[in-house]
């Protein structure tokens, strides 16, 4: 479908939503968004594995840092899920 809107895995100025205008050819910005999504999801998986290992014996200060990083990873994953959901809806 030409000229589909895509929510990229990053925010615009001042944290506002931005959208990519895409087509089925997948230009350079679309490919960058795909790579960024892959990196973000990979980092989230690594962070989750790390947190599972360290939670039982972690001091409170380190728990806060871990919680902040997990929050960031969850926000990234939810943005990716929303973007992919929007694209799937247009296919139906």
C-alpha positions in Angstrom: 0.0 0.0 0.0 1.6 3.3 -1.0 1.8 6.1 1.6 1.0 4.2 4.7 1.7 5.9 8.0 4.0 4.2 10.4 4.8 5.0 14.0 8.5 4.8 14.3 10.4 3.4 17.3 11.5 6.9 18.4 9.7 10.1 19.4 9.8 13.4 17.6 10.7 16.8 19.1 9.8 17.2 22.7 8.7 13.6 22.9 5.8 14.1 20.6 4.6 11.4 18.2 5.9 11.4 14.7 5.0 9.2 11.7 6.8 7.9 8.7 5.1 7.9 5.3 6.0 4.5 3.9 5.4 2.3 0.9 6.0 -1.3 0.1 9.5 -0.6 -1.2 11.0 0.2 2.3 13.2 3.3 1.9 16.2 4.1 4.1 14.2 5.6 7.0 11.9 2.6 7.0 14.9 0.3 7.1 16.4 2.4 10.0 13.1 2.0 11.9 13.2 -1.8 11.3 16.8 -2.0 12.6 16.0 0.3 15.6 13.0 -1.9 16.5 15.2 -5.0 16.4 17.8 -3.4 18.5 15.3 -2.1 21.1 13.6 -5.5 21.4 17.0 -7.2 21.7 18.0 -4.8 24.5 14.7 -5.5 26.2 15.3 -9.2 26.1 18.8 -8.8 27.5 17.6 -6.5 30.2 14.9 -8.9 31.2 17.3 -11.8 31.5 19.7 -9.6 33.5 17.0 -8.5 35.8 15.9 -12.0 36.5 19.4 -12.9 37.5 20.1 -9.9 39.7 16.7 -9.3 41.5 17.0 -11.8 44.3 20.2 -10.1 45.8 20.1 -6.5 44.6 20.4 -3.5 46.9 17.7 -0.8 46.7 19.8 1.7 44.7 20.5 -0.7 42.0 16.8 -1.8 41.9 15.8 1.7 41.1 18.3 1.9 38.2 17.0 -1.5 37.0 13.4 -0.4 37.2 14.1 2.8 35.2 15.8 0.7 32.4 12.9 -1.8 32.4 10.5 1.1 32.2 12.3 2.4 29.1 12.4 -1.0 27.5 8.7 -1.6 28.1 7.9 1.8 26.6 10.0 0.9 23.5 8.2 -2.5 23.2 4.8 -1.0 23.5 5.5 1.6 20.8 6.7 -1.2 18.5 3.6 -3.2 19.3 1.4 -0.3 18.6 3.1 0.5 15.3 2.9 -3.1 14.1 -0.7 -3.3 15.2 -1.6 -0.2 13.2 0.1 -1.7 10.1 -1.8 -5.0 10.6 -5.1 -3.2 10.8 -4.5 -1.6 7.4 -3.9 -4.9 5.9 -7.3 -6.3 6.9 
